[in-house]
């Protein structure tokens, strides 16, 4: 899972904005203004069905990470946390 969902800066982060684009997800912010320091993005291929694959993008570590449990959920109440 992407650590960003529990980061204070998730709605301001340019790296998370890029991950949202890769997942074709709605953006938390259209104008992020924070450049993440040393993000490590893990990309994996996931088989959806026979012969069809999707790519999963997750930030696994980041020097800018500042834990705020549930930050993403506070911004999108009632929605399922992206996996």
Backbone as JSON Lines, residues from 0, in Angstrom:
{"i":0,"aa":"X","n":[0.84,-1.18,0.0],"ca":[0.0,0.0,0.0],"c":[0.89,1.25,0.0]}
{"i":1,"aa":"X","n":[0.41,2.27,-0.63],"ca":[1.11,3.54,-0.71],"c":[1.09,4.25,0.65]}
{"i":2,"aa":"X","n":[2.26,4.66,1.14],"ca":[2.33,5.32,2.44],"c":[1.65,6.69,2.41]}
{"i":3,"aa":"X","n":[1.41,7.21,1.23],"ca":[0.86,8.55,1.08],"c":[-0.5,8.73,1.74]}
{"i":4,"aa":"X","n":[-1.29,7.66,1.84],"ca":[-2.63,7.79,2.4],"c":[-2.58,8.22,3.87]}
{"i":5,"aa":"X","n":[-1.44,8.04,4.51],"ca":[-1.27,8.45,5.9],"c":[-0.22,9.54,6.05]}
{"i":6,"aa":"X","n":[-0.06,10.37,5.01],"ca":[0.92,11.45,5.05],"c":[0.21,12.8,5.12]}
{"i":7,"aa":"X","n":[0.71,13.65,5.97],"ca":[0.16,15.0,6.14],"c":[0.13,15.77,4.82]}
{"i":8,"aa":"X","n":[1.06,15.49,3.94],"ca":[1.22,16.28,2.71],"c":[0.53,15.68,1.49]}
{"i":9,"aa":"X","n":[-0.25,14.62,1.64],"ca":[-0.79,13.89,0.49],"c":[-1.52,14.79,-0.51]}
{"i":10,"aa":"X","n":[-2.26,15.77,-0.03],"ca":[-3.03,16.63,-0.93],"c":[-2.18,17.73,-1.58]}
{"i":11,"aa":"X","n":[-0.97,17.91,-1.11],"ca":[-0.09,18.95,-1.65],"c":[1.07,18.38,-2.45]}
{"i":12,"aa":"X","n":[1.21,17.05,-2.47],"ca":[2.39,16.39,-3.01],"c":[2.32,16.15,-4.52]}
{"i":13,"aa":"X","n":[3.35,16.58,-5.22],"ca":[3.43,16.38,-6.67],"c":[3.64,14.91,-7.01]}
{"i":14,"aa":"X","n":[4.37,14.18,-6.18],"ca":[4.6,12.76,-6.43],"c":[3.29,11.99,-6.33]}
{"i":15,"aa":"X","n":[2.5,12.27,-5.28],"ca":[1.22,11.58,-5.15],"c":[0.3,11.95,-6.32]}
{"i":16,"aa":"X","n":[0.36,13.18,-6.75],"ca":[-0.42,13.63,-7.91],"c":[-0.07,12.77,-9.14]}
{"i":17,"aa":"X","n":[1.22,12.5,-9.32],"ca":[1.65,11.64,-10.43],"c":[1.12,10.21,-10.27]}
{"i":18,"aa":"X","n":[1.14,9.7,-9.04],"ca":[0.62,8.34,-8.79],"c":[-0.88,8.3,-9.1]}
{"i":19,"aa":"X","n":[-1.6,9.35,-8.72],"ca":[-3.03,9.41,-9.04],"c":[-3.24,9.33,-10.55]}
{"i":20,"aa":"X","n":[-2.41,10.03,-11.31],"ca":[-2.52,9.98,-12.77],"c":[-2.28,8.57,-13.3]}
{"i":21,"aa":"X","n":[-1.28,7.89,-12.77],"ca":[-0.98,6.53,-13.21],"c":[-2.16,5.6,-12.94]}
{"i":22,"aa":"X","n":[-2.9,5.86,-11.86],"ca":[-4.06,5.05,-11.5],"c":[-5.35,5.57,-12.12]}
{"i":23,"aa":"X","n":[-5.24,6.64,-12.88],"ca":[-6.41,7.3,-13.48],"c":[-7.46,7.62,-12.42]}
{"i":24,"aa":"X","n":[-6.98,8.14,-11.27],"ca":[-7.84,8.49,-10.15],"c":[-8.07,10.0,-10.11]}
{"i":25,"aa":"X","n":[-9.17,10.39,-9.48],"ca":[-9.41,11.82,-9.28],"c":[-8.32,12.4,-8.39]}
{"i":26,"aa":"X","n":[-7.9,13.61,-8.7],"ca":[-6.84,14.26,-7.93],"c":[-7.39,14.87,-6.64]}
{"i":27,"aa":"X","n":[-6.61,14.75,-5.58],"ca":[-6.95,15.45,-4.35],"c":[-6.77,16.95,-4.52]}
{"i":28,"aa":"X","n":[-5.81,17.32,-5.35],"ca":[-5.53,18.72,-5.64],"c":[-5.13,18.86,-7.1]}
{"i":29,"aa":"X","n":[-5.62,19.88,-7.75],"ca":[-5.22,20.12,-9.14],"c":[-3.9,20.87,-9.22]}
{"i":30,"aa":"X","n":[-3.49,21.49,-8.11],"ca":[-2.26,22.29,-8.11],"c":[-1.38,21.96,-6.9]}
{"i":31,"aa":"X","n":[-0.83,20.75,-6.87],"ca":[0.06,20.4,-5.75],"c":[1.3,21.3,-5.78]}
{"i":32,"aa":"X","n":[1.78,21.66,-4.59],"ca":[2.89,22.61,-4.52],"c":[4.1,22.08,-3.73]}
{"i":33,"aa":"X","n":[4.06,20.81,-3.35],"ca":[5.15,20.24,-2.56],"c":[5.9,19.21,-3.38]}
{"i":34,"aa":"X","n":[7.2,19.39,-3.49],"ca":[8.07,18.45,-4.19],"c":[8.61,17.45,-3.18]}
{"i":35,"aa":"X","n":[8.21,16.2,-3.29],"ca":[8.65,15.17,-2.35],"c":[10.16,14.95,-2.45]}
{"i":36,"aa":"X","n":[10.78,14.7,-1.3],"ca":[12.21,14.44,-1.27],"c":[12.46,12.94,-1.2]}
{"i":37,"aa":"X","n":[13.23,12.44,-2.14],"ca":[13.65,11.04,-2.18],"c":[12.51,10.03,-2.14]}
{"i":38,"aa":"X","n":[11.46,10.23,-2.95],"ca":[10.41,9.2,-2.95],"c":[10.9,7.93,-3.62]}
{"i":39,"aa":"X","n":[10.51,6.8,-3.07],"ca":[10.8,5.5,-3.67],"c":[9.47,4.93,-4.1]}
{"i":40,"aa":"X","n":[9.28,4.79,-5.42],"ca":[8.03,4.3,-5.96],"c":[8.21,2.87,-6.43]}
{"i":41,"aa":"X","n":[7.39,1.99,-5.88],"ca":[7.42,0.58,-6.25],"c":[6.36,0.36,-7.32]}
{"i":42,"aa":"X","n":[6.76,-0.18,-8.45],"ca":[5.84,-0.46,-9.56],"c":[5.8,-1.97,-9.77]}
{"i":43,"aa":"X","n":[4.6,-2.51,-9.78],"ca":[4.47,-3.94,-10.0],"c":[3.39,-4.22,-11.03]}
{"i":44,"aa":"X","n":[3.55,-5.32,-11.72],"ca":[2.54,-5.78,-12.67],"c":[1.59,-6.71,-11.95]}
{"i":45,"aa":"X","n":[0.3,-6.48,-12.14],"ca":[-0.72,-7.29,-11.5],"c":[-1.58,-7.91,-12.59]}
{"i":46,"aa":"X","n":[-1.71,-9.24,-12.54],"ca":[-2.54,-9.92,-13.54],"c":[-4.0,-9.79,-13.12]}
{"i":47,"aa":"X","n":[-4.79,-9.11,-13.95],"ca":[-6.21,-8.92,-13.69],"c":[-7.01,-10.13,-14.16]}
{"i":48,"aa":"X","n":[-6.74,-10.57,-15.35],"ca":[-7.37,-11.78,-15.9],"c":[-6.38,-12.37,-16.89]}
{"i":49,"aa":"X","n":[-6.7,-13.48,-17.43],"ca":[-5.76,-14.16,-18.31],"c":[-5.27,-13.24,-19.42]}
{"i":50,"aa":"X","n":[-3.99,-12.98,-19.38],"ca":[-3.37,-12.16,-20.43],"c":[-3.52,-10.66,-20.25]}
{"i":51,"aa":"X","n":[-4.26,-10.2,-19.24],"ca":[-4.42,-8.76,-19.02],"c":[-3.74,-8.36,-17.72]}
{"i":52,"aa":"X","n":[-2.94,-7.32,-17.81],"ca":[-2.18,-6.85,-16.66],"c":[-2.42,-5.37,-16.44]}
{"i":53,"aa":"X","n":[-2.3,-4.96,-15.19],"ca":[-2.3,-3.54,-14.85],"c":[-1.03,-3.27,-14.06]}
{"i":54,"aa":"X","n":[-0.67,-2.01,-13.99],"ca":[0.51,-1.62,-13.21],"c":[0.04,-0.96,-11.92]}
{"i":55,"aa":"X","n":[0.63,-1.37,-10.82],"ca":[0.32,-0.83,-9.51],"c":[1.48,0.06,-9.08]}
{"i":56,"aa":"X","n":[1.19,1.31,-8.74],"ca":[2.19,2.29,-8.34],"c":[1.99,2.62,-6.87]}
{"i":57,"aa":"X","n":[3.01,2.39,-6.05],"ca":[2.93,2.68,-4.62],"c":[4.2,3.38,-4.16]}
{"i":58,"aa":"X","n":[4.04,4.47,-3.43],"ca":[5.19,5.12,-2.79],"c":[5.45,4.32,-1.52]}
{"i":59,"aa":"X","n":[6.66,3.78,-1.41],"ca":[7.0,2.92,-0.27],"c":[7.82,3.66,0.79]}
{"i":60,"aa":"X","n":[8.55,4.69,0.36],"ca":[9.29,5.51,1.32],"c":[9.49,6.89,0.72]}
{"i":61,"aa":"X","n":[9.71,7.87,1.6],"ca":[9.85,9.25,1.15],"c":[10.41,10.06,2.32]}
{"i":62,"aa":"X","n":[11.42,10.86,2.06],"ca":[12.02,11.68,3.11],"c":[11.08,12.79,3.58]}
{"i":63,"aa":"X","n":[10.08,13.12,2.78],"ca":[9.11,14.16,3.14],"c":[7.94,13.6,3.94]}
{"i":64,"aa":"X","n":[7.86,12.28,4.08],"ca":[6.72,11.66,4.77],"c":[6.61,12.18,6.2]}
{"i":65,"aa":"X","n":[5.41,12.65,6.53],"ca":[5.09,13.11,7.88],"c":[3.76,12.46,8.24]}
{"i":66,"aa":"X","n":[3.82,11.49,9.12],"ca":[2.64,10.67,9.4],"c":[1.47,11.45,9.99]}
{"i":67,"aa":"X","n":[0.34,11.28,9.35],"ca":[-0.95,11.74,9.86],"c":[-1.94,10.64,9.48]}
{"i":68,"aa":"X","n":[-2.16,9.74,10.43],"ca":[-3.02,8.59,10.18],"c":[-4.39,9.06,9.7]}
{"i":69,"aa":"X","n":[-4.84,8.48,8.59],"ca":[-6.16,8.79,8.07],"c":[-6.29,10.08,7.28]}
{"i":70,"aa":"X","n":[-5.18,10.7,6.92],"ca":[-5.24,11.98,6.19],"c":[-6.05,11.85,4.9]}
{"i":71,"aa":"X","n":[-5.8,10.82,4.09],"ca":[-6.51,10.66,2.83],"c":[-8.02,10.51,3.1]}
{"i":72,"aa":"X","n":[-8.37,9.73,4.11],"ca":[-9.78,9.51,4.44],"c":[-10.46,10.79,4.9]}
{"i":73,"aa":"X","n":[-9.73,11.66,5.55],"ca":[-10.3,12.95,5.98],"c":[-10.64,13.81,4.76]}
{"i":74,"aa":"X","n":[-9.84,13.67,3.72],"ca":[-10.06,14.45,2.5],"c":[-11.14,13.85,1.61]}
{"i":75,"aa":"X","n":[-11.34,12.54,1.73],"ca":[-12.33,11.81,0.91],"c":[-13.22,10.95,1.83]}
{"i":76,"aa":"X","n":[-13.97,11.59,2.75],"ca":[-14.77,10.8,3.7],"c":[-15.78,9.9,3.0]}
{"i":77,"aa":"X","n":[-15.85,8.69,3.5],"ca":[-16.8,7.73,2.96],"c":[-16.31,6.93,1.77]}
{"i":78,"aa":"X","n":[-15.19,7.31,1.19],"ca":[-14.66,6.57,0.05],"c":[-13.65,5.53,0.53]}
{"i":79,"aa":"X","n":[-13.53,4.46,-0.24],"ca":[-12.58,3.4,0.08],"c":[-11.16,3.9,-0.18]}
{"i":80,"aa":"X","n":[-10.27,3.6,0.74],"ca":[-8.86,3.99,0.59],"c":[-8.28,3.23,-0.61]}
{"i":81,"aa":"X","n":[-7.58,3.94,-1.48],"ca":[-6.98,3.25,-2.63],"c":[-5.98,2.2,-2.19]}
{"i":82,"aa":"X","n":[-6.02,1.06,-2.84],"ca":[-5.11,-0.02,-2.47],"c":[-3.88,-0.02,-3.34]}
